[in-house]
């Protein structure tokens, strides 16, 4: 009987829709007829699903009909079937609660308030009580968990205090024994030191291959004669490196060379160590190499990223070595010469064919020779728009072939560390 009444309502809905169609334009009427037929189809599907006990499918079909119907609050068949479906869905939720589905139904009922009746409200109140109870249980569980966790932490703290106390007593005893041992060894300390120094001297004297790499030209005093790298200088260089890294990132950004400054400076640091320079000097070279292209900051960015440059543009690009001064003002005076040499002379060649001054051989500062090799290797081993990256063996071979351009000793050191 119920199914017969529902189908009657559906047919009435279709008849009403067809009647409305006669008073509208032809194309608009066709669209209304199509929508009405589709709504009827969904309602029949929802009703069939209910009779088969498939409440979830009925719920889905009813929502489809509601969304398609232009004025669902005036369509008796839509209201009747949707109300029946929603009540069945709420009854199902009251037996097997699902928070996500309950929230979805609440939102739909706010959108279609005409669906709700007294049964609907009763189901909603029952489910809301379950939700409140669930929240209370969650709060109680959290409270108990906090109490348990607090107890565990307290036990750990007490255990730690006990362990520290026992350790302190043991340490006191061991310290007394250590003091006695030191007193016994004090008389022999001078002789021990003498033996250690003698052993090291003999070791390095007997095996020249264990000496620091590098020739006399890589003496640190030739690079920066007035600076001794103390612990205070090391801390100063660490702060300087942070500033240089910031500027280096800006240079890489405008020249579109990702991580170029970082990669070149890391190679310069490794080469400095390999060539026998002390760690302080190597760290200073690292900082200066981070901003060796500081002159780029004063140039037209478009010139830096153009692939096909004219002869005049290439000459203009060379001027970047003369624009670096104003970007080095933050550098401490005692280090400034190294930074200046790095920024202005890294395009000088060993045979004098470089720029801007055509310096030759040992007249090119150490830092400039290091950067010349490191920058070329990074460029060759990096992918560019106009070519693929070159493997390290080929890159080294290409650099060795151009002995007039690069310091052969630096290239050999690079080959060793790769």
C-alpha positions in Angstrom: 0.0 0.0 0.0 2.8 2.4 1.0 4.6 1.7 -2.3 1.4 2.4 -4.3 0.9 5.8 -2.5 4.5 6.8 -3.1 4.3 5.9 -6.8 1.0 7.9 -7.1 2.8 10.9 -5.6 5.6 10.5 -8.0 3.2 10.4 -11.0 1.5 13.5 -9.6 4.8 15.3 -9.4 5.5 14.4 -13.1 2.0 15.5 -14.1 2.5 18.9 -12.3 5.9 19.4 -14.0 4.4 18.6 -17.4 1.6 21.1 -16.8 4.1 23.8 -15.9 5.9 23.0 -19.1 2.9 24.1 -21.2 3.2 27.7 -19.9 7.0 28.1 -20.6 9.1 28.4 -23.6 9.9 25.3 -25.6 13.6 25.0 -24.8 13.1 25.8 -21.1 10.2 23.3 -20.9 12.4 20.6 -22.3 15.0 21.2 -19.6 12.3 21.2 -16.8 10.9 17.9 -18.2 14.3 16.3 -18.2 15.0 17.4 -14.6 11.6 16.3 -13.4 12.1 12.9 -14.9 15.5 12.6 -13.3 14.1 13.6 -9.9 11.3 11.0 -10.3 13.9 8.4 -11.2 16.0 9.1 -8.1 12.9 9.1 -5.8 11.8 5.7 -7.2 15.3 4.4 -6.7 15.3 5.6 -3.1 12.0 4.0 -2.4 13.1 0.7 -4.0 16.4 0.8 -1.9 14.4 1.3 1.3 12.2 -1.7 0.6 15.4 -3.8 0.0 16.8 -2.5 3.3 19.7 -0.6 1.6 19.3 2.6 3.7 22.7 4.1 2.6 21.8 3.9 -1.1 18.3 5.2 -0.4 19.9 8.2 1.5 22.2 8.9 -1.4 19.3 8.8 -4.0 17.1 11.0 -1.9 19.9 13.6 -1.6 20.3 13.5 -5.4 16.6 14.2 -5.8 16.7 17.1 -3.3 19.6 18.7 -5.0 18.0 18.5 -8.5 14.5 19.6 -7.5 14.1 23.4 -8.1 11.6 23.9 -5.2 11.8 20.8 -3.1 9.9 22.4 -0.2 6.8 22.5 -2.5 7.1 19.0 -3.9 5.0 16.7 -1.7 6.5 13.5 -3.1 10.1 14.8 -2.6 9.3 15.7 1.0 7.5 12.5 1.8 10.2 10.1 0.5 13.1 12.2 1.8 11.5 12.4 5.3 11.0 8.6 5.3 14.6 8.0 4.1 16.1 10.5 6.7 14.2 8.9 9.6 15.4 5.5 8.6 19.0 6.8 8.3 18.7 8.4 11.8 17.3 5.2 13.3 20.2 3.3 11.8 22.7 5.8 13.3 21.1 5.5 16.7 22.0 1.8 16.6 25.4 2.2 15.1 26.7 5.7 15.7 29.0 7.4 13.1 30.0 11.0 14.0 30.9 11.9 10.4 27.5 10.8 9.0 25.7 12.5 11.8 27.3 15.8 11.1 26.5 15.4 7.4 22.8 14.8 8.2 22.7 17.8 10.5 24.1 20.0 7.7 21.6 18.6 5.2 18.7 19.2 7.6 19.8 22.8 8.0 19.7 23.1 4.2 16.3 21.3 3.9 14.5 22.0 7.2 11.1 21.0 5.7 12.2 17.3 5.8 12.3 17.2 9.7 9.2 16.0 11.6 8.6 15.0 15.2 10.3 11.6 14.6 13.3 13.3 13.1 13.7 15.7 16.1 13.5 12.7 18.5 16.2 10.9 16.7 18.4 14.0 16.6 18.0 14.6 20.3 18.9 11.0 21.0 22.1 11.2 18.8 23.1 14.6 20.3 23.0 13.0 23.8 25.4 10.3 22.5 27.7 12.9 21.1 27.8 14.8 24.4 28.5 11.5 26.3 31.2 10.7 23.8 32.9 14.1 24.4 32.7 13.6 28.2 34.3 10.2 27.9 37.1 11.7 25.8 37.7 14.4 28.4 37.7 11.8 31.2 40.1 9.6 29.3 42.4 12.6 28.7 42.3 13.5 32.4 43.2 10.0 33.5 46.0 9.9 30.9 47.4 13.2 32.2 47.4 11.8 35.7 49.2 8.6 34.7 51.7 10.5 32.6 52.4 12.9 35.5 53.0 9.9 37.8 55.4 8.3 35.3 57.3 11.6 35.0 57.5 11.9 38.7 58.9 8.4 39.0 61.5 9.1 36.3 62.5 12.3 38.1 62.9 10.5 41.4 64.9 7.7 39.7 67.1 10.3 38.0 67.8 12.1 41.3 68.8 8.8 42.9 71.1 7.9 40.0 72.7 11.3 40.1 73.3 11.0 43.9 74.9 7.6 43.5 76.9 8.9 40.5 78.1 11.9 42.6 79.4 9.6 45.3 81.1 7.4 42.8 82.6 10.4 41.0 84.0 11.8 44.2 85.8 8.6 44.9 87.1 8.3 41.3 88.2 12.0 41.5 90.3 11.3 44.5 91.9 8.3 42.8 92.5 10.4 39.7 94.3 13.1 41.6 96.6 10.6 43.2 97.4 9.2 39.7 98.1 12.6 38.3 100.6 13.3 41.1 102.4 10.1 40.3 102.6 11.0 36.6 103.5 14.6 37.0 107.2 13.9 37.4 107.3 12.1 34.1 105.2 14.6 32.1 108.1 16.6 30.7 109.8 13.5 29.4 106.6 12.2 27.9 106.0 15.4 26.0 109.6 15.3 24.7 109.1 11.8 23.5 105.8 12.7 21.8 107.3 15.7 19.9 110.3 13.7 18.9 108.2 10.9 17.6 106.1 13.3 15.5 109.2 15.0 14.1 110.7 11.7 13.1 107.5 10.6 11.5 107.1 13.6 9.3 110.8 13.8 8.6 111.0 10.1 7.6 107.9 10.1 5.4 107.6 13.3 3.3 104.2 12.1 1.8 102.6 12.8 5.2 103.5 16.5 5.2 100.8 19.0 4.4 100.2 19.4 0.7 101.2 22.6 -1.2 104.2 24.5 -2.2 105.8 27.6 -0.8 103.5 29.8 -2.9 100.6 28.6 -0.7 102.1 29.9 2.5 99.4 31.6 4.5 101.6 34.6 5.3 101.7 35.4 1.6 97.9 35.7 1.5 97.3 37.7 4.7 100.5 38.5 6.6 99.1 40.6 9.4 96.4 38.2 10.7 96.8 35.4 13.2 93.7 33.3 13.4 92.8 33.1 17.1 89.7 31.6 18.6 88.1 35.1 18.5 88.9 35.4 14.8 87.3 32.0 14.2 84.1 33.1 15.9 84.2 36.3 13.9 84.5 34.4 10.6 81.6 32.2 11.5 79.4 35.2 11.9 80.9 36.6 8.7 80.0 33.4 6.9 76.3 33.8 7.8 76.2 37.3 6.2 78.1 36.1 3.1 75.7 33.2 2.7 72.8 35.7 2.6 74.5 37.8 -0.1 75.6 34.7 -2.0 71.9 33.5 -2.2 70.9 36.9 -3.7 73.7 36.7 -6.3 72.6 33.1 -7.3 69.0 34.3 -7.5 69.6 37.1 -10.0 72.1 35.1 -12.0 69.8 32.0 -12.0 72.6 29.7 -10.9 71.2 27.6 -8.1 73.6 27.0 -5.2 76.5 28.3 -7.3 78.0 30.4 -4.5 77.7 27.6 -1.9 79.3 25.0 -4.3 82.2 27.2 -5.3 83.0 28.3 -1.7 82.9 24.7 -0.5 85.4 23.7 -3.2 87.6 26.7 -2.3 87.6 25.6 1.3 88.6 22.0 0.5 91.3 23.2 -1.9 92.7 25.6 0.7 93.1 22.7 3.2 94.5 20.4 0.5 97.1 23.0 -0.4 98.3 23.4 3.1 96.6 26.6 4.3 95.6 26.7 7.9 92.0 26.2 8.8 91.5 29.9 9.6 92.8 30.9 6.2 90.6 28.3 4.6 87.6 29.6 6.4 88.4 33.2 5.3 88.7 32.0 1.7 85.3 30.2 2.1 83.6 33.4 3.1 85.2 35.5 0.3 84.3 32.9 -2.3 80.6 33.0 -1.2 80.4 36.6 -2.7 83.1 36.6 -5.3 80.4 37.7 -7.9 79.1 40.5 -5.7 79.5 42.9 -8.7 76.5 41.1 -10.3 74.3 42.9 -7.8 75.1 46.2 -9.6 74.2 45.0 -13.1 71.1 44.6 -15.2 69.6 41.2 -14.2 68.6 40.5 -17.8 72.2 40.7 -19.0 73.1 38.0 -16.5 70.6 35.4 -17.8 70.8 36.1 -21.6 72.0 33.1 -23.5 73.1 34.9 -26.7 75.1 38.1 -25.8 76.4 40.5 -28.4 80.1 41.6 -28.3 79.2 44.8 -26.5 77.1 43.0 -24.0 80.0 40.6 -23.2 82.3 43.5 -22.6 79.6 45.1 -20.4 79.3 41.9 -18.4 83.1 42.0 -17.7 82.5 45.2 -15.7 81.0 43.2 -12.8 84.5 42.8 -11.4 84.7 46.6 -11.0 81.4 47.0 -9.3 82.0 44.9 -6.2 83.5 47.6 -3.8 80.2 48.9 -2.4 79.0 45.4 -1.6 82.0 44.6 0.5 81.6 47.5 3.0 80.5 45.1 5.8 83.8 43.1 5.6 86.2 43.8 8.5 89.2 45.9 7.4 91.8 43.2 8.3 90.1 40.7 5.8 89.1 43.2 3.2 92.0 42.6 0.8 91.1 38.9 0.4 87.5 39.7 -0.4 88.5 42.4 -2.8 90.9 40.1 -4.6 88.2 37.4 -4.8 85.7 39.8 -6.3 87.9 41.7 -8.7 90.5 39.2 -9.9 88.8 35.8 -10.3 88.9 36.1 -14.1 92.7 36.6 -14.3 94.5 33.8 -16.2 98.0 32.4 -15.4 99.3 33.4 -18.9 98.1 37.0 -18.5 95.2 36.7 -20.9 92.5 37.3 -18.3 90.8 40.5 -17.1 90.6 43.2 -15.8 94.3 43.8 -15.4 95.9 40.9 -17.2 97.8 39.7 -14.2 100.2 36.8 -14.7 101.4 33.8 -12.7 102.2 34.4 -9.0 101.0 38.0 -9.3 97.4 36.6 -9.2 96.4 36.3 -5.6 95.8 32.9 -4.0 92.1 33.4 -3.5 91.6 34.4 -7.2 93.4 31.3 -8.5 91.3 29.1 -6.2 88.1 30.6 -7.3 89.1 30.5 -11.0 89.5 26.7 -10.8 86.5 26.0 -8.4 84.1 28.2 -10.4 85.1 26.6 -13.7 84.6 23.1 -12.3 81.2 23.9 -10.8 80.1 25.4 -14.1 81.3 22.4 -16.2 79.7 19.9 -13.9 76.4 21.7 -13.7 73.6 21.4 -16.2 73.0 24.5 -18.3 70.2 25.4 -20.8 72.6 25.0 -23.7 74.3 21.8 -22.6 74.2 18.8 -20.2 76.5 18.5 -17.2 80.0 17.2 -17.8 81.4 14.3 -15.7 84.3 15.1 -13.3 87.0 13.2 -15.3 86.2 15.1 -18.5 86.0 18.4 -16.6 89.4 17.9 -15.0 90.9 16.8 -18.3 89.6 20.0 -20.0 91.1 22.2 -17.3 94.5 20.4 -17.5 94.6 21.1 -21.2 94.3 24.8 -20.6 97.4 25.2 -18.3 97.8 28.8 -19.4 94.4 29.6 -17.8 94.4 27.8 -14.5 97.0 27.2 -11.8 98.2 23.7 -12.4 98.8 23.1 -8.7 95.2 24.0 -7.9 93.9 21.8 -10.7 96.0 18.9 -9.3 94.6 19.5 -5.8 91.1 19.5 -7.2 91.7 16.2 -9.0 93.0 14.7 -5.8 90.0 15.6 -3.6 87.3 14.6 -6.2 
